[in-house]
């Protein structure tokens, strides 16, 4: 819907920035190699710092604070973003 266009465009712009800063496949390969070579691999394996940070913040922050951080990160409420 065209009414959501400003928010959608800001979201896609933020996602493009995240994708450009994302680590390459070698980071995933290193974690995979560590899992395969482990005698007792963990059931949950995270690759990036963000993959550990976001669940931690979601667990420890009040819902409004976490949502505010997400809204800020994606520039959802910024009129001039």
VMD Tcl script that draws the C-alpha trace (Angstrom):
set ca {
  {0.00 0.00 0.00}
  {1.34 3.40 -0.92}
  {0.38 4.78 2.50}
  {3.19 2.70 4.04}
  {5.78 3.68 1.45}
  {7.86 6.05 3.66}
  {8.28 3.42 6.38}
  {8.89 0.62 3.90}
  {11.60 2.61 2.12}
  {13.35 3.44 5.41}
  {13.19 -0.22 6.40}
  {14.72 -1.39 3.11}
  {17.42 1.28 3.33}
  {18.32 0.16 6.87}
  {18.36 -3.51 5.78}
  {20.66 -2.65 2.88}
  {23.07 -1.03 5.35}
  {22.96 -4.11 7.59}
  {23.63 -6.37 4.60}
  {26.64 -4.29 3.53}
  {28.15 -4.55 7.02}
  {27.36 -8.25 7.45}
  {30.24 -10.70 7.72}
  {31.02 -12.95 4.81}
  {30.45 -16.68 4.53}
  {33.85 -17.46 6.00}
  {32.53 -16.53 9.45}
  {29.75 -19.11 9.16}
  {32.24 -21.65 7.81}
  {34.47 -21.17 10.86}
  {31.58 -21.80 13.25}
  {30.45 -24.81 11.21}
  {33.97 -26.26 11.24}
  {34.15 -25.80 15.01}
  {30.81 -27.61 15.43}
  {31.80 -30.50 13.17}
  {35.13 -30.95 14.92}
  {33.67 -30.81 18.42}
  {33.08 -33.98 20.42}
  {30.18 -32.30 22.24}
  {28.82 -29.44 20.12}
  {26.35 -27.03 21.62}
  {22.74 -27.33 20.46}
  {22.49 -23.60 19.78}
  {25.31 -21.94 17.87}
  {25.33 -18.25 17.05}
  {27.58 -16.75 14.45}
  {27.62 -13.00 15.04}
  {27.64 -10.70 18.02}
  {24.21 -9.42 17.01}
  {22.84 -12.97 17.02}
  {23.75 -13.12 20.70}
  {22.93 -9.52 21.58}
  {19.37 -9.20 20.24}
  {17.90 -12.18 22.15}
  {19.73 -11.03 25.28}
  {18.31 -7.51 24.99}
  {14.85 -8.80 24.19}
  {14.96 -10.98 27.31}
  {16.30 -8.30 29.66}
  {14.71 -5.08 28.47}
  {11.11 -4.06 28.99}
  {9.13 -4.59 25.76}
  {8.74 -0.87 25.10}
  {12.50 -0.27 25.45}
  {13.37 -3.12 23.11}
  {10.80 -2.00 20.55}
  {12.09 1.55 20.80}
  {15.59 0.34 20.01}
  {14.36 -1.62 17.00}
  {12.31 1.34 15.77}
  {15.36 3.57 16.17}
  {17.66 1.09 14.42}
  {15.34 0.84 11.42}
  {14.60 4.58 11.53}
  {10.89 3.82 11.50}
  {9.88 7.00 13.30}
  {12.31 9.37 11.58}
  {10.51 11.71 9.21}
  {13.71 12.83 7.48}
  {15.64 9.56 7.46}
}
mol new
graphics top color blue
foreach p $ca { graphics top sphere $p radius 0.5 }
foreach p [lrange $ca 0 end-1] q [lrange $ca 1 end] { graphics top cylinder $p $q radius 0.2 }
display resetview
